[in-house]
Every structure is written in C-alpha cells, then in structure tokens.
Amino acid sequence: MLIFHHSFIENQQFYKVTSIDEIKNTPPNSIILSDFDKTIITYAKDQQLTFAIQVTTIVELVLAAASQASFLLVSKGFSTIAQQIADDYMYDAKILLIGNSEEDIEFCALNGIDGIIFL
C-alpha cells in the first residue's frame, strides 16, 4: 500500500495547484495535484509531468486515467467503486484515498485500495 504525507513515512510531496502558473513554480520532479481541470490535465500531460487528480465522479475518474494521471485521489465513499473500476480496466494510475485518520489505513488495507494520502 502506498502512503503519502504521513508523519511516519518520508516520500515525495504532492503540490496542490489551481493554475498553470502555479505548476511552473513547483520544484523539479514534483507531483502536481489538482482538482479535475481539463486545462491543467492537458498541460501536465503535454509536459510529461507526474500528476495527481482529485476526482469525484466516474466520468472524471475515467478521463483522468485516460489522460495518464499517475494518481487518482478519491473520498472514502467513492474509493471502493473507483478501485474496482481501476482494477477492471487495469489502470496504470493508483487510487489514493484522501485520509483523515490512521483508521483510514486499515480501511484501505481491508478494501484493497492502492494507497492513502493525508492532505
């Protein structure tokens, strides 16, 4: 299981952006994090950046995965269906539950979710 932004685990940081200008100001080799925004997704894909998209619907999930997002961030209520779709279609993107507590780590483990991110 992937675990990001937990105080016990050191790994790459995700940088929340809302515009292309903000992407240009992130450190090299950053993981860009955005809400579902077609302009940002297109830019990140064209620049061959590693990026994560927070998705809230099945359509956003499918489009973000097709756009070569590396990570798809989802709420707890959407996580199991998102993971099932990702598994069925063998997405390269990893499903990350947006966690609120360490109990969510157990939820991910029991439900086969790829990982968790604490924002």
C-alpha positions in Angstrom: 0.0 0.0 0.0 1.2 3.5 -0.9 1.2 6.0 2.0 1.8 9.7 1.3 2.0 12.7 3.6 2.1 10.7 6.8 4.5 12.0 9.5 6.0 8.5 9.9 6.6 7.9 6.2 9.0 10.0 4.2 8.3 10.2 0.4 7.6 12.6 -2.4 5.4 15.6 -1.8 2.3 16.5 -3.7 1.9 20.2 -4.7 -1.6 21.5 -4.9 -2.1 23.8 -7.8 -5.0 25.7 -9.3 -3.3 27.1 -12.4 -0.6 26.5 -15.0 1.4 29.4 -13.5 1.5 27.6 -10.1 2.8 24.4 -11.8 5.7 26.4 -13.3 6.6 27.5 -9.7 6.8 24.0 -8.2 10.1 22.2 -7.6 11.5 20.0 -10.3 10.2 16.4 -10.3 7.2 17.4 -8.2 4.0 15.5 -8.1 1.4 18.1 -9.2 -2.0 17.8 -7.5 -5.1 19.4 -8.9 -8.9 19.1 -8.9 -10.3 17.8 -12.2 -9.4 20.7 -14.6 -9.0 19.9 -18.3 -6.6 22.7 -18.9 -4.3 21.6 -16.1 -4.5 18.0 -17.0 -3.7 18.7 -20.7 -0.7 20.9 -19.7 0.6 18.3 -17.2 0.3 15.5 -19.8 1.9 17.6 -22.6 4.8 18.5 -20.3 5.2 14.8 -19.3 4.8 15.7 -15.6 3.8 13.4 -12.8 0.4 14.5 -11.7 -2.5 13.5 -9.5 -6.1 14.5 -10.0 -8.8 14.6 -7.3 -11.9 13.1 -8.8 -15.5 12.9 -7.6 -17.3 11.1 -10.4 -16.9 8.0 -12.5 -16.5 10.2 -15.7 -13.7 12.2 -14.1 -12.0 9.0 -12.9 -12.1 7.5 -16.4 -11.0 10.7 -18.2 -8.2 11.4 -15.7 -6.9 7.8 -16.0 -7.0 8.1 -19.8 -5.0 11.3 -19.6 -2.2 9.4 -17.9 -2.6 10.7 -14.4 -0.3 8.8 -12.0 -2.7 9.1 -9.0 -6.4 9.5 -8.7 -7.5 10.9 -5.3 -10.9 9.9 -4.0 -13.1 10.2 -1.0 -13.8 7.3 1.3 -17.3 6.9 -0.1 -16.1 6.7 -3.6 -12.9 4.7 -3.0 -14.2 1.2 -3.4 -16.0 1.8 -6.7 -13.1 3.8 -8.0 -10.7 0.9 -7.1 -13.0 -1.7 -8.7 -13.1 0.3 -11.9 -9.3 0.8 -11.9 -8.8 -2.9 -11.3 -11.3 -3.9 -14.0 -9.6 -1.7 -16.6 -6.1 -2.2 -15.3 -5.3 1.5 -15.0 -1.7 2.5 -14.5 -3.0 5.2 -12.2 -3.1 4.4 -8.5 -6.2 5.1 -6.4 -5.4 7.1 -3.3 -8.0 7.5 -0.5 -7.9 11.0 0.9 -7.4 10.0 4.5 -8.4 11.8 7.7 -7.1 9.5 10.3 -4.8 6.4 10.7 -8.0 4.3 10.9 -8.3 5.0 7.1 -5.1 3.0 6.6 -6.9 -0.1 7.9 -9.9 0.7 5.6 -7.6 0.8 2.6 -5.9 -2.4 3.6 -9.2 -4.2 4.1 -10.8 -2.9 0.9 -7.8 -3.3 -1.5 -7.3 0.4 -2.1 -3.9 1.2 -3.7 -3.0 3.8 -1.1 -3.8 6.7 1.0 -2.8 10.4 1.2 -3.2 12.7 4.1 -3.8 16.2 3.0 
